[in-house]
């Protein structure tokens, strides 16, 4: 499950793990690091929790925004980190299942196919809309799915495992927006 804030991964039949979809790029000529004598993290790009812990020396970014891959190289770094460091497996030995937003465009799907087939050489790849997988997780094939994510909310009617695209809706109001709004309300309330 590729989300804007976290990515969930695991080999089949195991409990999924998650990781921040965050990368850090080394800042050039970082005088603060030299002055403070901070530890050297070695590579030009750090990923996930390592990026958080090294945030003083790296410029942080989320390669996935609003459910779409905005930085292909950063996304590839995250996927490589998962295979090499987290799962410690060779990608060409395992089929892959990816969930994607119902409104993902063709270029998003093609980018995923290119990464997983051409660069990682996985034997099989299945890309399924998130709402369909949500229903299947509950043993249903037909229903209305409301998913509130970090950056997006999607509402999708599903009939016999097929999204009804023209009836689905996408909103730019999500968990992130609600959190910021509540913080603003609490801060404004404390000034009264």
N, C-alpha and C positions, 0 to 999 in steps of 0.2 A: 504494500500500500504506500504509494508515493504521495506524501502530504507536503504542504508548504512549510510546516514547522518540524515535522518528524516523518521518518520513513520506518515502516515496519517490515521486518525480514525474518526469515527462518527457513530451515530445511523442513520438508513435510513432516507432519505428525508431531512436531515440537511446538511448544508455546511460543508465539511470536515475540521478538524483542523489538525495541525501537531505538532510534538514534536521531539526534538532531540533524536536520538537513541544513547544515551550516558549514561553510568553508571559510578558512582564513588565508589570506594572501599576505606574504611578507611585504611590509612597507619598505620602500627603498630609502636609504640614508636615514634610518630611524635613530636619531641622536639620543632620544630618551632611553632606548635600550642600552646603548653604549654607556651612557652616564650612570644608569642604575645597575649595570652589570647583571642583566637578566640572563637566565639560561638560554642557550642556543637550541632551538627546536629542530635545526638541521635542514629540513626541506623547505621549498618555496610555498607549498600549500599544506595546510593541516585541515583535518576533517572532524566534524561532530564535536564530542566532548573535548577533544584535544584543541580544537579551535577556540572553544570557550575559555579553557584554562590559559591559552596563549594570547588572549585578546589584546594585551598591551603591546605586543609586537606585530600583530597582524590586523589587517583590515578585514572585518567580518562581512559576509554576505550570504544570503539565502538564494541558491541557484533556482529554487522553485518558488514561484509566486502566483497566487490565485489559481493554484492547481495546474499550472503550466511550467514547463522547463524553460527558464529564461536564460540560463547560462549552461550551455551544453557541456563545456569542459569541466565546470564545477560539478555538474551532475555525474559525469563520468568518474571524477575523483571520488565521489561518495560511493558509487557502485563498486569501484575497484577496492576501496577501503573495506566495504562490507565483505566482499569475496576473500580478499587477502588477509585482512586483520581480524575481522569478526568471526566469519564462518570458517575460514582457513580451508577452503575447498577450491578445486579447479572448476571454473564455470562450465566447461564443455562436458561435464559429467552429469549435470542436473538440468532438468526442464524448469522453466520459469513461468510463474503466474503473476501478472501485474494487474492491479486495479487502477482505473483511470476515471477522471470525472466524465460525466455523461456528455458534456459539451466540449470535450477535447477535440481539437481540429485534426485534420488528416496529417498535417506536418508534425504534430506532437506524436502521433502513433508511428509515423515513419521514422522519426528520430529514435524512438524506443526500439523499433525493429532493427535499425542500423546498429545501435550500440550493442544489443544483445546477440544478434545473429552475426554481424560482420566483425565486431571487435572482440566480443567475449566468446563467440562460437558456441552458444548454448544449443543443445540438440532440439529443443522445442520451446515455443513461446506462445503464451495465451494472454491476450490483453482483453479484459472484461470490464464493462462499466461498473463503477463502485456500487450503485444502487442494486444492480442485479446480484452481486455478491452478498450484499447486506440481506436481501430477501432469502437467498439460498442458505445463509447461515442460520436462519430460523426455520428452515425446512419448507419454505413457501416459494412459489413460482409466480404468483400474482399478488400485487399490493401497491400501496403508495409508500414511497420511501422519502423521508426528510432527513438529510444529512447536514449537520452544522459543523463545519470545519474551522480551521484557524483563520482562513481568509475568505471562504465562500460558504454559502448555503445553497444546496441544490434540492429541489423537490421533483421527484420523478415517479410517474405512474408506470408500473411494469405489468405486462400481460404475458403469461407463459414464457418467462425469462427474457422477453424482448421489451426494451424501453420504448415508450410511446413519446418519441422525440418532440413532436409538435405540442404536446401537452405538458412537457417538463419546463421548469423554471429555474433560473439561476439568479441569486441575489448576492450583492457585494456586502451584505451584512452578515457577520459571523461572530465566532467566539472572541476573536481579537477586538472587533469593533465594540462588542458588548462590554468586554473587560475595560477598555479605555473609557467608555461612556460611564460605567459605574464608578470608576476611579475619579472621573471629573465630578460626578454628583457628590461623592463622599468628600472630595477636597473643597467643593463649593459649600457644602453643608458645614464643614469644620470652620469656615471663616465667618459664619453667622454669629 
